[in-house]
Amino acid sequence: MTVKAQLARFALVGVVNTATYYGCYLALLTWLPYLAAHVAGFALSMTGSFFLNSFFTYRTRPTWRKFLLFPLTNAANFVITTGGVYLLVDLAGFSDRYAPLVAAAAAVPITFVVSRTIMLRPDLPGETGRARRLSRAIGSPRS
């Protein structure tokens, strides 16, 4: 699969992830405070995003190592969009209403590179039997 196809799939997963987050947030909001609903919705959608990116975007086997590194993609996105909003609003005079959308669009290629690096990183050659069993326990196919 080409990088261009992976980027398109990554963007599609991002749309699904956003909808999943918002749906979970709204559903949880009926019985949790808004901040707890946000955190739970975020965690659920990020977990779903990991598996969608693993199987659909990169067609790779999910492992615990990748799962634990995957939140770095969200951290990268947060840093880029936050910095982008600041630069656009305070330095470039952009509207604070639209700056987050532009910053989010600018973050997609960088977040894609971080995600691709994590998800396509080769497994460690000395992976122990325990690590292999843990990887299989989260639904990875045997290699």
Secondary structure as the mmCIF struct_conf table of DSSP 4:
data_model
#
loop_
_struct_conf.conf_type_id
_struct_conf.id
_struct_conf.beg_label_comp_id
_struct_conf.beg_label_asym_id
_struct_conf.beg_label_seq_id
_struct_conf.end_label_comp_id
_struct_conf.end_label_asym_id
_struct_conf.end_label_seq_id
HELX_RH_AL_P HELX_RH_AL_P1 VAL A 3 LEU A 29
TURN_TY1_P TURN_TY1_P1 THR A 30 TRP A 31
BEND BEND1 LEU A 32 LEU A 32
HELX_RH_AL_P HELX_RH_AL_P2 TYR A 34 LEU A 52
HELX_RH_PI_P HELX_RH_PI_P1 ASN A 53 THR A 57
BEND BEND2 TYR A 58 TYR A 58
HELX_RH_AL_P HELX_RH_AL_P3 TRP A 64 LEU A 69
TURN_TY1_P TURN_TY1_P2 PHE A 70 PHE A 70
HELX_RH_AL_P HELX_RH_AL_P4 PRO A 71 TYR A 86
HELX_RH_PI_P HELX_RH_PI_P2 LEU A 87 LEU A 91
TURN_TY1_P TURN_TY1_P3 ALA A 92 ALA A 92
TURN_TY1_P TURN_TY1_P4 ASP A 96 TYR A 98
HELX_RH_AL_P HELX_RH_AL_P5 ALA A 99 MET A 119
TURN_TY1_P TURN_TY1_P5 LEU A 120 LEU A 120
HELX_LH_PP_P HELX_LH_PP_P1 ARG A 121 LEU A 124
TURN_TY1_P TURN_TY1_P6 PRO A 125 GLY A 126
HELX_RH_AL_P HELX_RH_AL_P6 GLY A 129 ALA A 137
TURN_TY1_P TURN_TY1_P7 ILE A 138 GLY A 139
HELX_LH_PP_P HELX_LH_PP_P2 SER A 140 ARG A 142
#
